[in-house]
C-alpha cells in the first residue's frame, strides 16, 4: 500500500469517525435539551392559559 492509498484510508476513517461521534453527541446532548426545552415551553403556555381562564371567570 503506497502513501496515497494509506492517506485515503486515514481520511475515510477520520470522516466516518467524526460523523459517528457527532451523531452520538446529537443523540445524547442536543435532542434531550431540545425535548426538555419544548416541554418547559408547553408547561408555561398551559400555565398562562389557566391564569387567563381564571381572570376571565372573575
Secondary structure, DSSP 8 states (H G I E B T S, - for coil): --HHHHHHHHHHHHHHHHHHHHHHHIIIIIHHHHHHHHHHHHHHHHHHHHHHHHHHH-
